[in-house]
Amino acid sequence: TWSATASGSSGTVRFANVDYNGQLAAGQVTEFGFQGNGTAPTQTPTCTAS
């Protein structure tokens, strides 16, 4: 990942902000990305924000 810290390596994997993007002022944005590899899953990946 970049611009985030991941916890977990299978099943549910959570991503949290890193120090430099932990607080954003109104109108500011941030992004994160990840790359995955391995055997294609039988389930559909989902993404939620909280």
All heavy atoms as TSV, in Angstrom:
chain	resi	resn	atom	element	x	y	z
A	1	THR	N	N	0.846	-1.197	0.000
A	1	THR	CA	C	0.000	0.000	0.000
A	1	THR	C	C	0.877	1.240	0.000
A	1	THR	O	O	2.048	1.193	0.344
A	1	THR	CB	C	-0.897	0.046	1.259
A	1	THR	OG1	O	-0.065	0.139	2.415
A	1	THR	CG2	C	-1.803	-1.152	1.358
A	2	TRP	N	N	0.290	2.345	-0.380
A	2	TRP	CA	C	0.954	3.623	-0.223
A	2	TRP	C	C	-0.061	4.615	0.305
A	2	TRP	O	O	-1.244	4.512	0.052
A	2	TRP	CB	C	1.614	4.103	-1.505
A	2	TRP	CG	C	0.738	4.187	-2.711
A	2	TRP	CD1	C	0.065	5.287	-3.158
A	2	TRP	CD2	C	0.423	3.140	-3.628
A	2	TRP	NE1	N	-0.635	4.987	-4.295
A	2	TRP	CE2	C	-0.443	3.671	-4.605
A	2	TRP	CE3	C	0.757	1.786	-3.724
A	2	TRP	CZ2	C	-0.955	2.909	-5.662
A	2	TRP	CZ3	C	0.250	1.047	-4.768
A	2	TRP	CH2	C	-0.582	1.605	-5.723
A	3	SER	N	N	0.385	5.544	1.124
A	3	SER	CA	C	-0.435	6.549	1.807
A	3	SER	C	C	-1.434	5.933	2.779
A	3	SER	O	O	-2.460	6.524	3.091
A	3	SER	CB	C	-1.165	7.455	0.804
A	3	SER	OG	O	-0.235	8.182	0.027
A	4	ALA	N	N	-1.154	4.720	3.254
A	4	ALA	CA	C	-1.998	4.052	4.248
A	4	ALA	C	C	-1.187	2.954	4.920
A	4	ALA	O	O	-0.190	2.485	4.386
A	4	ALA	CB	C	-3.241	3.457	3.601
A	5	THR	N	N	-1.636	2.541	6.101
A	5	THR	CA	C	-1.038	1.423	6.814
A	5	THR	C	C	-2.049	0.287	6.818
A	5	THR	O	O	-3.194	0.481	7.217
A	5	THR	CB	C	-0.693	1.827	8.259
A	5	THR	OG1	O	0.228	2.909	8.227
A	5	THR	CG2	C	-0.088	0.672	9.019
A	6	ALA	N	N	-1.635	-0.893	6.365
A	6	ALA	CA	C	-2.530	-2.053	6.299
A	6	ALA	C	C	-2.368	-2.915	7.538
A	6	ALA	O	O	-1.276	-3.067	8.070
A	6	ALA	CB	C	-2.225	-2.875	5.055
A	7	SER	N	N	-3.488	-3.494	8.007
A	7	SER	CA	C	-3.433	-4.508	9.057
A	7	SER	C	C	-4.242	-5.704	8.582
A	7	SER	O	O	-5.350	-5.564	8.091
A	7	SER	CB	C	-3.969	-3.969	10.381
A	7	SER	OG	O	-5.312	-3.574	10.260
A	8	GLY	N	N	-3.654	-6.885	8.679
A	8	GLY	CA	C	-4.265	-8.100	8.171
A	8	GLY	C	C	-3.670	-8.451	6.825
A	8	GLY	O	O	-3.140	-7.591	6.121
A	9	SER	N	N	-3.712	-9.748	6.498
A	9	SER	CA	C	-3.149	-10.167	5.218
A	9	SER	C	C	-4.089	-11.082	4.445
A	9	SER	O	O	-3.812	-11.437	3.317
A	9	SER	CB	C	-1.806	-10.867	5.434
A	9	SER	OG	O	-1.977	-12.001	6.266
A	10	SER	N	N	-5.194	-11.461	5.047
A	10	SER	CA	C	-6.219	-12.236	4.340
A	10	SER	C	C	-7.550	-11.982	5.027
A	10	SER	O	O	-7.590	-11.472	6.140
A	10	SER	CB	C	-5.877	-13.730	4.334
A	10	SER	OG	O	-5.914	-14.241	5.649
A	11	GLY	N	N	-8.635	-12.334	4.352
A	11	GLY	CA	C	-9.948	-12.006	4.922
A	11	GLY	C	C	-10.134	-10.509	4.922
A	11	GLY	O	O	-9.894	-9.830	3.923
A	12	THR	N	N	-10.504	-9.954	6.052
A	12	THR	CA	C	-10.669	-8.499	6.163
A	12	THR	C	C	-9.316	-7.846	6.375
A	12	THR	O	O	-8.595	-8.190	7.304
A	12	THR	CB	C	-11.596	-8.143	7.339
A	12	THR	OG1	O	-12.877	-8.724	7.110
A	12	THR	CG2	C	-11.743	-6.634	7.488
A	13	VAL	N	N	-8.963	-6.942	5.497
A	13	VAL	CA	C	-7.733	-6.166	5.627
A	13	VAL	C	C	-8.143	-4.720	5.806
A	13	VAL	O	O	-8.930	-4.190	5.027
A	13	VAL	CB	C	-6.826	-6.328	4.388
A	13	VAL	CG1	C	-5.563	-5.497	4.525
A	13	VAL	CG2	C	-6.487	-7.794	4.164
A	14	ARG	N	N	-7.642	-4.089	6.840
A	14	ARG	CA	C	-8.007	-2.696	7.133
A	14	ARG	C	C	-6.849	-1.771	6.794
A	14	ARG	O	O	-5.691	-2.119	6.983
A	14	ARG	CB	C	-8.380	-2.545	8.604
A	14	ARG	CG	C	-9.573	-3.393	8.983
A	14	ARG	CD	C	-10.013	-3.128	10.411
A	14	ARG	NE	N	-11.097	-4.006	10.779
A	14	ARG	CZ	C	-12.375	-3.792	10.552
A	14	ARG	NH1	N	-12.732	-2.683	9.919
A	14	ARG	NH2	N	-13.293	-4.637	10.930
A	15	PHE	N	N	-7.191	-0.593	6.300
A	15	PHE	CA	C	-6.206	0.417	5.957
A	15	PHE	C	C	-6.487	1.656	6.792
A	15	PHE	O	O	-7.629	2.096	6.891
A	15	PHE	CB	C	-6.279	0.772	4.474
A	15	PHE	CG	C	-5.961	-0.390	3.574
A	15	PHE	CD1	C	-6.958	-1.232	3.117
A	15	PHE	CD2	C	-4.658	-0.635	3.200
A	15	PHE	CE1	C	-6.673	-2.301	2.293
A	15	PHE	CE2	C	-4.358	-1.708	2.378
A	15	PHE	CZ	C	-5.362	-2.544	1.919
A	16	ALA	N	N	-5.456	2.225	7.386
A	16	ALA	CA	C	-5.601	3.430	8.204
A	16	ALA	C	C	-4.676	4.511	7.666
A	16	ALA	O	O	-3.666	4.220	7.015
A	16	ALA	CB	C	-5.252	3.131	9.658
A	17	ASN	N	N	-5.024	5.752	7.978
A	17	ASN	CA	C	-4.202	6.863	7.526
A	17	ASN	C	C	-2.804	6.774	8.123
A	17	ASN	O	O	-2.574	6.129	9.131
A	17	ASN	CB	C	-4.842	8.196	7.903
A	17	ASN	CG	C	-4.960	8.353	9.409
A	17	ASN	OD1	O	-5.757	7.675	10.036
A	17	ASN	ND2	N	-4.166	9.223	10.001
A	18	VAL	N	N	-1.871	7.430	7.474
A	18	VAL	CA	C	-0.526	7.593	7.996
A	18	VAL	C	C	-0.408	9.010	8.564
A	18	VAL	O	O	-1.284	9.845	8.347
A	18	VAL	CB	C	0.547	7.317	6.907
A	18	VAL	CG1	C	0.596	5.859	6.553
A	18	VAL	CG2	C	0.297	8.138	5.667
A	19	ASP	N	N	0.655	9.269	9.308
A	19	ASP	CA	C	0.781	10.541	10.022
A	19	ASP	C	C	0.531	11.774	9.159
A	19	ASP	O	O	-0.151	12.698	9.576
A	19	ASP	CB	C	2.168	10.662	10.662
A	19	ASP	CG	C	2.362	9.688	11.810
A	19	ASP	OD1	O	1.361	9.169	12.335
A	19	ASP	OD2	O	3.529	9.442	12.173
A	20	TYR	N	N	1.072	11.788	7.951
A	20	TYR	CA	C	0.992	13.010	7.150
A	20	TYR	C	C	-0.378	13.237	6.516
A	20	TYR	O	O	-0.622	14.296	5.968
A	20	TYR	CB	C	2.086	13.045	6.078
A	20	TYR	CG	C	2.003	11.931	5.058
A	20	TYR	CD1	C	1.174	12.013	3.956
A	20	TYR	CD2	C	2.784	10.787	5.208
A	20	TYR	CE1	C	1.109	10.997	3.024
A	20	TYR	CE2	C	2.725	9.767	4.283
A	20	TYR	CZ	C	1.892	9.871	3.190
A	20	TYR	OH	O	1.829	8.860	2.284
A	21	ASN	N	N	-1.306	12.268	6.560
A	21	ASN	CA	C	-2.634	12.520	6.007
A	21	ASN	C	C	-3.737	12.205	7.014
A	21	ASN	O	O	-4.854	11.928	6.649
A	21	ASN	CB	C	-2.846	11.767	4.686
A	21	ASN	CG	C	-2.901	10.256	4.859
A	21	ASN	OD1	O	-2.879	9.743	5.971
A	21	ASN	ND2	N	-2.970	9.542	3.769
A	22	GLY	N	N	-3.401	12.290	8.300
A	22	GLY	CA	C	-4.366	11.971	9.350
A	22	GLY	C	C	-5.432	13.026	9.562
A	22	GLY	O	O	-6.515	12.729	10.041
A	23	GLN	N	N	-5.147	14.255	9.240
A	23	GLN	CA	C	-6.120	15.329	9.393
A	23	GLN	C	C	-6.131	16.158	8.123
A	23	GLN	O	O	-5.084	16.579	7.644
A	23	GLN	CB	C	-5.780	16.221	10.587
A	23	GLN	CG	C	-5.891	15.495	11.909
A	23	GLN	CD	C	-5.576	16.418	13.074
A	23	GLN	OE1	O	-4.935	17.457	12.919
A	23	GLN	NE2	N	-6.029	16.042	14.238
A	24	LEU	N	N	-7.321	16.366	7.623
A	24	LEU	CA	C	-7.478	17.163	6.410
A	24	LEU	C	C	-8.399	18.334	6.693
A	24	LEU	O	O	-9.410	18.185	7.370
A	24	LEU	CB	C	-8.077	16.317	5.282
A	24	LEU	CG	C	-7.266	15.100	4.848
A	24	LEU	CD1	C	-8.049	14.283	3.846
A	24	LEU	CD2	C	-5.936	15.521	4.275
A	25	ALA	N	N	-8.054	19.471	6.173
A	25	ALA	CA	C	-8.915	20.644	6.290
A	25	ALA	C	C	-10.017	20.551	5.240
A	25	ALA	O	O	-9.930	19.784	4.282
A	25	ALA	CB	C	-8.095	21.912	6.083
A	26	ALA	N	N	-11.063	21.345	5.427
A	26	ALA	CA	C	-12.158	21.374	4.460
A	26	ALA	C	C	-11.606	21.633	3.067
A	26	ALA	O	O	-10.753	22.492	2.871
A	26	ALA	CB	C	-13.162	22.453	4.844
A	27	GLY	N	N	-12.048	20.837	2.104
A	27	GLY	CA	C	-11.630	21.014	0.726
A	27	GLY	C	C	-10.372	20.247	0.345
A	27	GLY	O	O	-10.035	20.146	-0.825
A	28	GLN	N	N	-9.636	19.706	1.316
A	28	GLN	CA	C	-8.446	18.926	1.001
A	28	GLN	C	C	-8.842	17.483	0.707
A	28	GLN	O	O	-9.900	17.024	1.132
A	28	GLN	CB	C	-7.451	18.940	2.154
A	28	GLN	CG	C	-6.762	20.267	2.348
A	28	GLN	CD	C	-5.732	20.184	3.448
A	28	GLN	OE1	O	-6.016	19.711	4.538
A	28	GLN	NE2	N	-4.527	20.664	3.146
A	29	VAL	N	N	-8.017	16.764	-0.015
A	29	VAL	CA	C	-8.282	15.364	-0.339
A	29	VAL	C	C	-7.026	14.540	-0.093
A	29	VAL	O	O	-5.924	15.070	-0.009
A	29	VAL	CB	C	-8.726	15.181	-1.811
A	29	VAL	CG1	C	-10.011	15.923	-2.100
A	29	VAL	CG2	C	-7.633	15.636	-2.761
A	30	THR	N	N	-7.222	13.245	0.026
A	30	THR	CA	C	-6.114	12.310	0.104
A	30	THR	C	C	-6.501	11.049	-0.657
A	30	THR	O	O	-7.683	10.833	-0.923
A	30	THR	CB	C	-5.737	11.982	1.564
A	30	THR	OG1	O	-4.522	11.238	1.582
A	30	THR	CG2	C	-6.835	11.190	2.259
A	31	GLU	N	N	-5.537	10.261	-1.033
A	31	GLU	CA	C	-5.787	9.021	-1.758
A	31	GLU	C	C	-4.892	7.929	-1.193
A	31	GLU	O	O	-3.868	8.215	-0.579
A	31	GLU	CB	C	-5.470	9.175	-3.244
A	31	GLU	CG	C	-6.341	10.177	-3.962
A	31	GLU	CD	C	-5.966	10.314	-5.435
A	31	GLU	OE1	O	-5.061	9.594	-5.895
A	31	GLU	OE2	O	-6.577	11.141	-6.103
A	32	PHE	N	N	-5.282	6.694	-1.403
A	32	PHE	CA	C	-4.395	5.593	-1.098
A	32	PHE	C	C	-4.542	4.561	-2.202
A	32	PHE	O	O	-5.486	4.576	-2.966
A	32	PHE	CB	C	-4.678	4.983	0.276
A	32	PHE	CG	C	-5.798	3.976	0.305
A	32	PHE	CD1	C	-5.502	2.617	0.257
A	32	PHE	CD2	C	-7.116	4.365	0.376
A	32	PHE	CE1	C	-6.515	1.674	0.272
A	32	PHE	CE2	C	-8.135	3.438	0.406
A	32	PHE	CZ	C	-7.843	2.085	0.351
A	33	GLY	N	N	-3.565	3.690	-2.286
A	33	GLY	CA	C	-3.607	2.662	-3.311
A	33	GLY	C	C	-3.040	1.366	-2.780
A	33	GLY	O	O	-2.352	1.342	-1.768
A	34	PHE	N	N	-3.362	0.285	-3.469
A	34	PHE	CA	C	-2.777	-0.996	-3.120
A	34	PHE	C	C	-2.694	-1.853	-4.367
A	34	PHE	O	O	-3.387	-1.620	-5.342
A	34	PHE	CB	C	-3.578	-1.709	-2.026
A	34	PHE	CG	C	-4.925	-2.203	-2.474
A	34	PHE	CD1	C	-5.085	-3.514	-2.907
A	34	PHE	CD2	C	-6.018	-1.364	-2.460
A	34	PHE	CE1	C	-6.332	-3.970	-3.324
A	34	PHE	CE2	C	-7.270	-1.812	-2.871
A	34	PHE	CZ	C	-7.420	-3.119	-3.312
A	35	GLN	N	N	-1.819	-2.819	-4.307
A	35	GLN	CA	C	-1.689	-3.803	-5.376
A	35	GLN	C	C	-1.847	-5.175	-4.747
A	35	GLN	O	O	-1.285	-5.447	-3.693
A	35	GLN	CB	C	-0.323	-3.709	-6.055
A	35	GLN	CG	C	-0.123	-2.419	-6.800
A	35	GLN	CD	C	1.262	-2.319	-7.410
A	35	GLN	OE1	O	2.246	-2.716	-6.819
A	35	GLN	NE2	N	1.323	-1.781	-8.611
A	36	GLY	N	N	-2.616	-6.015	-5.393
A	36	GLY	CA	C	-2.806	-7.371	-4.887
A	36	GLY	C	C	-2.357	-8.380	-5.918
A	36	GLY	O	O	-2.356	-8.110	-7.117
A	37	ASN	N	N	-1.956	-9.554	-5.443
A	37	ASN	CA	C	-1.599	-10.618	-6.360
A	37	ASN	C	C	-1.974	-11.961	-5.742
A	37	ASN	O	O	-2.305	-12.030	-4.567
A	37	ASN	CB	C	-0.112	-10.573	-6.730
A	37	ASN	CG	C	0.789	-10.709	-5.532
A	37	ASN	OD1	O	0.420	-11.230	-4.488
A	37	ASN	ND2	N	2.000	-10.226	-5.674
A	38	GLY	N	N	-1.967	-12.987	-6.534
A	38	GLY	CA	C	-2.292	-14.326	-6.061
A	38	GLY	C	C	-3.442	-14.908	-6.862
A	38	GLY	O	O	-3.826	-14.388	-7.907
A	39	THR	N	N	-3.996	-15.967	-6.364
A	39	THR	CA	C	-5.108	-16.638	-7.007
A	39	THR	C	C	-6.364	-15.785	-6.896
A	39	THR	O	O	-6.629	-15.211	-5.834
A	39	THR	CB	C	-5.353	-18.007	-6.344
A	39	THR	OG1	O	-4.132	-18.741	-6.383
A	39	THR	CG2	C	-6.446	-18.778	-7.041
A	40	ALA	N	N	-7.132	-15.715	-7.950
A	40	ALA	CA	C	-8.369	-14.917	-7.945
A	40	ALA	C	C	-9.311	-15.424	-6.851
A	40	ALA	O	O	-9.479	-16.634	-6.672
A	40	ALA	CB	C	-9.052	-15.001	-9.302
A	41	PRO	N	N	-9.914	-14.523	-6.092
A	41	PRO	CA	C	-10.829	-14.929	-5.028
A	41	PRO	C	C	-12.156	-15.434	-5.589
A	41	PRO	O	O	-12.542	-15.089	-6.705
A	41	PRO	CB	C	-11.029	-13.650	-4.227
A	41	PRO	CG	C	-10.828	-12.557	-5.218
A	41	PRO	CD	C	-9.772	-13.071	-6.171
A	42	THR	N	N	-12.843	-16.226	-4.793
A	42	THR	CA	C	-14.175	-16.696	-5.195
A	42	THR	C	C	-15.230	-15.694	-4.744
A	42	THR	O	O	-16.381	-15.805	-5.148
A	42	THR	CB	C	-14.475	-18.080	-4.577
A	42	THR	OG1	O	-14.359	-17.978	-3.149
A	42	THR	CG2	C	-13.513	-19.111	-5.110
A	43	GLN	N	N	-14.847	-14.735	-3.920
A	43	GLN	CA	C	-15.775	-13.714	-3.450
A	43	GLN	C	C	-15.442	-12.396	-4.137
A	43	GLN	O	O	-14.351	-12.201	-4.639
A	43	GLN	CB	C	-15.650	-13.540	-1.938
A	43	GLN	CG	C	-15.941	-14.814	-1.164
A	43	GLN	CD	C	-15.576	-14.664	0.308
A	43	GLN	OE1	O	-14.785	-13.813	0.663
A	43	GLN	NE2	N	-16.149	-15.494	1.144
A	44	THR	N	N	-16.408	-11.495	-4.150
A	44	THR	CA	C	-16.195	-10.178	-4.732
A	44	THR	C	C	-15.616	-9.241	-3.671
A	44	THR	O	O	-16.222	-9.067	-2.614
A	44	THR	CB	C	-17.531	-9.597	-5.252
A	44	THR	OG1	O	-18.068	-10.497	-6.215
A	44	THR	CG2	C	-17.324	-8.226	-5.880
A	45	PRO	N	N	-14.447	-8.643	-3.912
A	45	PRO	CA	C	-13.886	-7.696	-2.950
A	45	PRO	C	C	-14.790	-6.479	-2.795
A	45	PRO	O	O	-15.434	-6.047	-3.763
A	45	PRO	CB	C	-12.546	-7.287	-3.573
A	45	PRO	CG	C	-12.263	-8.314	-4.624
A	45	PRO	CD	C	-13.585	-8.849	-5.066
A	46	THR	N	N	-14.847	-5.918	-1.615
A	46	THR	CA	C	-15.622	-4.705	-1.358
A	46	THR	C	C	-14.757	-3.687	-0.648
A	46	THR	O	O	-13.754	-4.031	-0.041
A	46	THR	CB	C	-16.865	-4.994	-0.503
A	46	THR	OG1	O	-16.437	-5.550	0.750
A	46	THR	CG2	C	-17.797	-5.988	-1.200
A	47	CYS	N	N	-15.161	-2.451	-0.726
A	47	CYS	CA	C	-14.447	-1.361	-0.068
A	47	CYS	C	C	-15.460	-0.507	0.684
A	47	CYS	O	O	-16.478	-0.100	0.105
A	47	CYS	CB	C	-13.707	-0.532	-1.107
A	47	CYS	SG	S	-12.758	0.818	-0.390
A	48	THR	N	N	-15.211	-0.235	1.951
A	48	THR	CA	C	-16.074	0.640	2.743
A	48	THR	C	C	-15.223	1.663	3.469
A	48	THR	O	O	-14.046	1.424	3.726
A	48	THR	CB	C	-16.912	-0.152	3.772
A	48	THR	OG1	O	-16.014	-0.857	4.645
A	48	THR	CG2	C	-17.823	-1.146	3.092
A	49	ALA	N	N	-15.782	2.787	3.784
A	49	ALA	CA	C	-15.075	3.836	4.512
A	49	ALA	C	C	-15.776	4.093	5.829
A	49	ALA	O	O	-16.996	3.966	5.941
A	49	ALA	CB	C	-15.048	5.118	3.685
A	50	SER	N	N	-14.990	4.413	6.816
A	50	SER	CA	C	-15.566	4.771	8.132
A	50	SER	C	C	-14.719	5.818	8.804
A	50	SER	O	O	-13.636	6.096	8.398
A	50	SER	CB	C	-15.684	3.538	9.015
A	50	SER	OG	O	-14.432	2.959	9.257
